[in-house]
């Protein structure tokens, strides 16, 4: 699972998720896609529709947990994998370059898709997962799924993000999947409280560690996640992904604007079947998510000078070229020009081109996708942004 410019072609957990889902309500032969789809619709409406399940103990209901395992578990796993790859988090390595051990903390873990994806990404000889959740039933599923890949899981049942303490560190990775938007949801100071929780979590990282938080790509939840990103950046933390800028996010300037990442994947068969039955399309995996480091970029910047700091211009870090993240799908204006929104150290603005101009960069331009990371050399500056010119070069990184 990678940004849209690539994909992962195997998903090793589908059979294990089937086994676990049927453990909650029968055996493999008893699986009925129609019944699972009905349960999934109830779950979806409660989480991203009317959101009446937010704050409830829905993971303690066996059928809802089973439908979560078959649909949302693979999605959360893919989101986590993609964001960590985008950030190229390195973490602590031995002198030989191998990681002998790692610790992952999962806050609001549910059945563990985010932490198991993180453990798979780290690839250590031994990874211990510390999983915190209110639901003992979900933690039991997480423990079995983690054990199936050889990861010991230390459950902390009854954990409540509003009042329970965080486990002691240090950790290589901390993951928070779709939980922050549920906390203090009706309080005016909810962002300050969530920020305080994130700062407390970041203090439990190893110096080379990183924290990932994922939120639904809905307008309200996304804008609040972006606001948290800005608060963390203002506190001196490194935003390792998806941002290529250290300053405030330009998407928050105007009401109604937001930003999210999306990724293409080979959809697991059970997810595809349930998508077809429910209309919940998952050909693209979407999320507003951020990978955060303690104080400086922890990934290997693939340019000559890899010592660039967060405060340094990304244009400088690529030898005079400008580096950007594509943050929109293609848009067509009345003149027939194709525009993408791109975002980098110098802002968020359109990059445009028009078919038939015969510029060398057209081939790369017309295949751009949201979440691509690109370097642009010699564009033409227009009143509202950049455009292709005869000397423009676009390179995917």
N, C-alpha and C positions, 0 to 999 in steps of 0.2 A: 504494500500500500504506500504509494508515493504521491507527490503532487501530480497534477493532471498530465504532466509531461512523461510520466511512466506509471508502472503499476506493479503490484505484487501478484503472483499467479497461483499461490497456494495459501490455503487457510486450514491449518492443522487441527482446528478445534471443533469442526462441525459434528463429527461423530460423537465426540465427548459431550457436546452440548445436548445432542439427542438423548444420550444415555442419562444425563443429569435431569433434563426436562421430564423424561418419562419416569425417573425415580420419584419425582414429585407427584406424579399422578397416574402411574401405570407402567407398562413395559413398552418396548420399542414397537411392537405390533399394534399397540393401542393408540398410537399417534394419529390424530385426525386433523388434517390441515384446516378444515372448515371450522372446527371448534377452536383451534389455536388462533385462527384469524379473528373470530369473534372476541376472544379474550384480548387480543392485541389491539383491536379498535378501542375497547374500553380503556386499556392502558394508555394508548396514544392520546385519547381525548383528555384523560386525566393529567397527562404530563405536559403536552404541548398545545392542546386545544383550550378547553375551559380551565385546565390546570387545577381542577378540584382535588387531585391526589397529592398536590405539593404539600409537604409537611406531614403527610399521613404515613402509616406503616404498611404501604402497599406491598413491600417485599416480603412481608410475613404471610401473604396469601399465596398458597402453593400454585394455583393456576396462573395468577399474574406473574409470579416469579418464573414459571415455566415459559410463558410467552415472551418475557423479557430475555431469557436465555437464548431463545431461538431467533430473535430479531435484533433487539437492541444490544445484546452482548457483542455480536460480531461488529456492529457499527462502532461501538465505543472502543473496541480493540483496534479497529482500523484508524479511527481518529487519533488515538494515542500514538500508534506506530508512525503515522504520517507526520505528526507534529515533531516527534523526537528526531526523525530522519531529517526533517526540514531544518531543525536547529543544529544537527550534527553534534549533539551532546557527546562529550568524550568521557567525562568522569575519571576516576582514579585508575591508573594502569600500573602494572608492575614494570620492572626494568626491561622485561622481554616484550612488553606491549600487551600482555594478556592480563585480564582482570581475574584475579583468583576468587574474590568474593564481593558481594554487594548487598546493600540493604535498601529496600523500597518501602516507603510509607504510603498507604492508600487511605485517604480520608473520605468517609462516605462511600466505602468500597462497593457496597452491594455484593454481587457474586464475583467481583474481582476482574472485570475485563481490562481495566486501565492498568492495574498493577501487574497483571500477567503479561500484557503487551509490553510494559516497561521492562520486566524481567527478561522477556525474549529479546528485546532490543539490546539490553546490556550485555548479554551473552557471557556472563561470568560462570566460572566453574561451580560456584554455589551462590545462589541468591535467596535471601530470606525476605519474605513479604510480611509486613506488619499491617494488618487490615482492620480498620475501625468502622463499625457500622452499628446501627440500632438493632438490625435484624439478625438474630441468631440463625434463622433459616437460610438467609442469603450467605452468611459467613460459612455455613456448612458446605454450601455449594462451591463457594470460592475455594475452600480448603481442598475439596476433592479435585477441582479443576487445576489448581496449582500443583497438587501432588502428582497429577498425571504428566506434568512436565518436569517433575523433580524439584519443585520449589517448596521448601517448608513454609507454611503460613502460620503466623502467630495471630490468632483472632482476638479482637477486643470488642466483645459483644456489649450491647447496651450503650455504645458510645454516642454521645449527643454533642453535636458541634457547637450548640449554644452554651453549654456549660461544662462539658467534660474536658479535662486537660489533654494536651497533645503528648504522645509518647516521647520519651527521650531519644535524641539522636546519638550520633550523626547518621544521616542517610545519604545515599548516592542520588536517589531520585525521590521526589514526593509528587504524587498525582492526586488531583481533586477533580473528579469527573461529574459535571452537571449538578453540583451541590450548592455552590455559592449563591446562585439565584434564589434558592429556597430559604436562605437564612435571613432573618429579620426583614422579611419581604415587605411588611407594611410600615416599617419604621423609617422616619425621616433621616436618621443617621446610619442607615443600613450599609452604605458604602464605606463609611469610616470603620464600622465594626468588621466588615469583611476584610478591609485593608489591614486592620489589626491582626486578624486571624492569619492572613497571608504573611505578614511580617514575622509572626511567631513561628510559623512553619519554616520560613526561610532561615531563621536562626538555628534550625536543626539540621541544616545541610552541611555536608562536608565542603571544604573550600572549592572543590571541583564539581560540586553537585548542582542540580537544577530542579526547579519546581515547574510542573505543568498543571495549569487549570483550564478546563474545557467547559464551555457553556453552550446552550442551544443558540442556533443562528437566527433567533427571533429579534425583532427590532429592539424591544425593551431589554431583554437579557443580554443582547450583544452590546448595546450602548453602555450598559452598566459594567460589563466585562472590560470594555475599552477604557472606561473611566478608571477602573482599578489598575489597568495597565499603566495609565498615565501617572497615577499616584505612586506606583512602585518605581517607575522610571524617575520621577521627581525625588524619590528617596535615595537614588543612587544605584538602583539595581539594573542589571543588564537585561534587556529584552532580547532574547536569543532567537526567537521566532514568533510570528512570521515577519516582524518589522525589520526594515533596513534603515531605520531612523531612531534617534534617541529622544527627539523632542516629542511634544504632545501630538496625539493622533489627529490629523486633519479631519477625519470623519465626524468628529464631535462638534465641529464648528457650526453646522447647520442642523436644525431639528429634522428628523426623518432620514438622516444619513446614517449609515452603519458600515461595517466591514466584516467579512468573514473569509475563511479559507475553505476551499473544497477540493476534493480528491476523487479521482476515478479509480475503481477497483474491479476485480473480477468478483462479482456478487456471488456469495455462497448460495447454492441451490435452494436451501430452505428459506433464506432471506428473499430470494427472487420469487419463490412461490407465494410466500405470505404478502409480498409487495403486490403481486398481481391480484390476490384475493381481496386486499384491503384498499388498494389505490395509494398506498404509502410508498411512493417511488424512492428507491435507494440506489439508482445507478450512480449518483454522486453522493459522496459523504461530505456533509457540510458541518462546520463548527466555527464558533468564535472562540479561539483558544490562544494561549500565550505560554511560551517556555521562558522562564525567568531564572537568571543566575544571581549570585549574591552581590557582585560588584563589578564584574568585568566580563567581556565575551569569553566563553569557555569552549567555543567550537573552533575548528581550524579554518580560518578565513582563507579561501583558495585564491589568494593573490600573493604577489611577491613579498609584501610586507605584512606578515600575519600578526604583528604586534599592535595593530591599530586599536585604539580604545573606543569606548562607546561614544565619547564626545567628539571624535574625529569625523570629518566629512567622508561619507562613503565615496564621493567622487574622487577624493584624494587617494583613498585606499585602493582604487583600481587604476591608478596611473593616469588620471585626468579624464577617464571615462566616467559615466554615471551609471550607478547600479540601482535597480528598482525591482519592486514586487508588483506583478500584475494583480489588481484588486477589483476587477470587474469582468463581466462577460463582454463580448463585442457589442457595440451599439452603432446604429447607422443614423446619420443626420440627414437633413433634407437635401443636401448637396451630394449625397451618396458616399460620403466619407465614412470609413470605419474608424471608430474610436474605442480605445481601451483606457480605463483609468489606471494609472501607475502611481506608485508611492515610493518615495525614497527620502534621503536626508534633506533634499531641497523642496519637499512638499508632495502634494497629491494633485495630479492634473492629467489631462488627456494626452495620449499619444495617438496620432491619427495618420491614416494613409488612404489612398484611393486606388482601386484596381485600374490597371491600364497605364499607370504612370511609368512603368518599366524601370523602377528603381531596384537595385540589387537586393535591398533588404526586404522586398515584398514577400518573398517566400517564407522567411522567418516570421514576418509580421502577421500574415494571415493565418498562421497556425498557432498563435499565442493562446494560452488558456489562463484562466484565473489561477493564482498561486505560483505561476512561473516566476522564477528569479532571473532577471535579464540584465545585461550590460548594453548600454546604447552609446555608440560613438558617432559623432558628427551629425546629430539631428538638426533639422531646421526649427528655429524657435518661432512659434506663432503667438498671436495675442493671448490665447488661453492655454497654451501648452506647447507640446513638441509635435513635429511631423516628420515623416520620412523625406529624405532628400537624396540627391544623386550619390552622395558620399556616405550615407548612413549605413552603419553596420550594427546588427542586433545579434547578440550572443546569449544563448541560454546557459546558465551556470548550474 
